[in-house]
Amino acid sequence: MFDGLHDIDWASMEHAYGSAEEVPALLWALRSPQAEERSKALDRFYGAVHHQGDVYPATAASLPFLLELATDTATPEQADIVALLVSIGRESLERGFEDDGTEIEYYPPSGCAQAVAFLREHGGEFAELARDSDPDVRLAAIPGLGLFLDDADRAAAVLRERLAAEHGIAARLRTIEAAATLALRLPAASHQVMDWLAELAADPAQGPVTRLAALVQRVRCAPDEIGEDVVPAAVGLLRESARALPVRPIARSRAARRHPRTTLRPRSSPPSRNSNTIRACTHRPRSCCVRSTKPWAPGCESAQRCWPSS
């Protein structure tokens, strides 16, 4: 296991708090038989190597080994590793690329492009993980079908299969969202996914929650095609959903408990969205955005936390 792990010069790379030389130990600890050691390693990985969603070169370099853990059924808490992979890939897409797909340059360089390239090269693994016998692994893997699998027909087929097989609300909602993500990312999938979502939204055999999700995600795919009937249909399905769903407390996710978001008051007004100047992130530690049309450095926790330096 972990062939080539020690061939990488981890000490030459950095994460949020300095040298990334601890990454090999963290990867081994994620496989530890001791639950406390695994938990501490995962906390540290999120807190330093994937700090507030940041993707460093060291983060990208860890992906082959994380994927090895994620696809090994002997890995304890396998679903947590799958969720970590998906988080790294999603954040890489959001922070590393403009809306038109142009890569955003950072200094020091980020690992976003490398991470996305690796995960899309191995997108087929998410199709297999989405069929895993463990429902938590399936739940964690489903978003990867929309984000990383480049075979549009295969991804759409697996998503249809999962919706038919999954009975839990969370898995069904993630499946429908992943289908919309796939349609937005791959034009080859757009037509079949849009038709499928329309069928689901109109199918009385589906529950109101599933129908509402399909309606919302179809609008997400084609906001210019919102007809006069969409809002009344959404309101009606929302009312049906409220009656159908049991009332229960909403538990905070493990990730939210581990890394609660904080909002700090800004020291100054946010920059104009039309600004296209060089941006340097004042929230330390953080890679700085060298070129972006976005109003603040991508990867910062929020506009309140990180302004371009004057």
N, C-alpha and C positions, 0 to 999 in steps of 0.2 A: 504493500500500500504506500501511496505518496511517493511513487518513483519520481526522482528529480527534485524533490523538495529542497534538499540541501545543496543542489547545484545553483540555486538562485541566491544572488547576493542581497539578502534581505536587509542587511545593515546599511546598504547604500541607498535604500529607499526610506521614506518617512510616512508615518500616519499622522493623526491629529496631534499627537503629543510627543513627536520626536521619532527616533529610530524605529523602523519596523522589524527589527531583529527578533522580536518576540512572536512574530506570526507563526512560525513552525510549531512552537510550543502550544499556541492557542489552538491550532488545527488538531494536534494530537489530543489535546484536552477535550475537544468536542466529541471525541470518541471514547472518553474515559468511562469506566464502569461506575464511577462515583458521580452521583447526580449533582452534588454540590460543586464539584470541579467542572462539570459540563456547564452548569449554570453560570459560574463565574467567567468561564472562557467565552460564552456567548455574550454575556454582558460586556466584557472587555472588547470583543470584536465589534459590537454595535457602537460602543463608546469611543473607540479609538480608530479602528481600521475602516469602519463605516460610520464615522462620526456625523451625527445629524444628517445622515443620508449621503455624505460626501463619498466620492469614489476616487481614491488615490491610485497611483501605479501599483502600490502594494496590494490594494484591494483587488485590482484586476488580476494581479499575479497569483492571488490565492484561489481564483475561481476553479482551475482544474482540480484542485484538491477538495474544495467544497463540493463540487459536482460528484467527485468520487465518493464522498461521504453521503451525499443526498441519494445516490442510486444504489447504495449498499444497504440491504435490508437488515444487516447486523448493526447498523448505526443506531445508537439510542436516540430517541427524540428526533427521528429522521425528518419529521415535518418541519421542525424548527430550522433545519439546514436548508430545506427546499424554500421555505419562506425567506430566508436570508438571501439566497440566490436571486429570487424574484425581486426582492427589494433592491439589491445592487443593480440589477438590470433595469428596473423601472426608473430608479433615480438617475442612472446613467443616461437614459433616453431623455428625461426631462431636463437635466442640467447640462448635458453635453452637446445638445443640438438645438438649433433654431427650429421654428415651426416648419420651415421649408426643407429641413433635413441637413442644413449646413452645420458642420461641426464648429462648435465654439472653442476658441483658443484660450487656454489658461496659462498663467505663469505663477508658480511652477506648473508643469503640465499635469493634467488630471489623467485618470485611467478610464474615462467614460467610453471613448471610442473602442479601446481594447476590450473592455468588458462586454459591450454590445456585440462586437464581432465574435467573441468567443461564445456567448450564449446563443446567438443565432446559428452559429456553426453546429451547436449541439441542441438545437431546438427540438429535435426528435425525442430527446430524453424526457421532455415535459409531457409528450403524448403518452409515454409509458408510465410516467409517474401519475398522470391524471387517471390511470386505470388501476392504480395500486389498491391492494386489499385494505389498507389503512385509510379510513375516511379523512383523517387529518392530513395525511400526505396528499390525497386527491385534492382536498380543499386548497392547500398551499400551492399545488402545481397548476391548477386550472388557469390562473392569469397568464402563466407562461405560454400557453397556447396562442393567445392573442398577441403577446409581446415578442415572441422569439421564433415561433415555427414559421418558416418561409414557404412551406408547401401549403398553399391556400386550401386546396381540396382536402388534404389530409386533416388540416386543422379544423375546418368546418365539419368534417365527418365526425371527428372525435368529440367536438362540442355538442353536436346533435346526439351522439351516443350518450354523453354524460348527462345531458338534460333528461333524457328518457330514463336513465338508470338512477339518478340522484333524487332523493325524496326530501332531503334537508333544505330548508329555505336558503341558508347561506351558500351552499354549493350551487343551487339553481341560479341565484342572483349573480354569483361570480361567473358562472357559465355564460349567461346572457351578456354580461358586461364584457367578458373576453371576446365574445362574438363580435360585438360592436368595435372593440379595439382592433380586431383582425380586419374588419371591413375598412376601417379608417386607414390602416397601415398598408394593406395590400389591395389595390384596385381590382385584382383578379377575384377577390373574395367578395367584393362589395355587393354585386347583384344578388348572389345566392343568399348572403346573410341578410340583406334588407328584406328580401321576400320571406325568408324564414321568420324574421322578427315580426313582420306584418301578420303572418299566419298565426303565430303564437298570441299576439295581442288580440286577435279576433276569435280565438278558439275558446268556446265556453267550457270545454273539457279541462282546460288549464285553470289552475287556481287564480284568484284575483291578483295575488302578489306577483306571480310569474307573468301574467298578462300586463300588469302595470309596468314591470321592469322591461318587458319587450317593447312596449309603447315608448317608454322614456329613452331606451337605448336606440331605437330606430330614429327618434327625433335627434338624438345626438349625432347620428350618422348623416342625417340630411335635414339640418335645421331650416333650410330654405323651402322645404316641402311641407311645412306644418299647415294642415288644413283647418277649416273651421270646426271640424268635429273632434280634433285632437284634445283640446282642453276639456270639453265636457266629458269625453271618454276617460281622460285621466282622473278627473274629479270623481266620477262614478266608481272607477276601480279603486281609488284611494279609500273611498267610503266602504266599499266591500272588503278591502284589505283590513281596515280598522276593525270591522266586525268579525273577520275571520281569524285574526291573529290573537293569541292569548296575551294578556297583559302580564309582563314580567320585568323585573329590574334588568337594566342593561349593564352587564359586567364589563369592566375595562379590559382591553386586550393585554396580553402579556407584554407586547412591545410598548403599549402606552404606560403600563405600570413601571416598565424599566426606564423609559425615557419620556417623562411628561413634558409637554411643550410649555414654555414660559413665554410671556409677552412682556417686553421691556418698552418703556416709553422712548420714543425717538428723541435724539438731541436736536434734530433739525427736520425740515420738511423733506419728504422723499423727492428724488430727482424726477424730472419730466420723463414721461414714457417716450418722448421723441428724441431724447438724448442718445447719442451714439458715440460718446467719448470713451476713452480708456477708463476702466473701472478697477479700483483696487479695494479689496475687502478689508474693512477695519476690524472685523470680528476675527480675533486670532485664537486658535490657528485655523487657517482657511486658504485654499488655493484662490488666486485672484483672477477675475475675469478680464482678459485683455481685449476681447472684441465681442460685443453683444449689443443687440438692439433692445434688450430687456432692461427694465428700469432699475435693477440692482443685480449684483453678482449672482448668477445661478448657483444654487447650492447653499446659500445663506438661509438660515432658518426662517426669516421673514424680513419684510422691508423695515420693520422696526429695529431689527438687530444689526443690520449691516448696510451702511450707506457708502457711496463712493467717497473716498477721501478727497479733501480739497487740495 
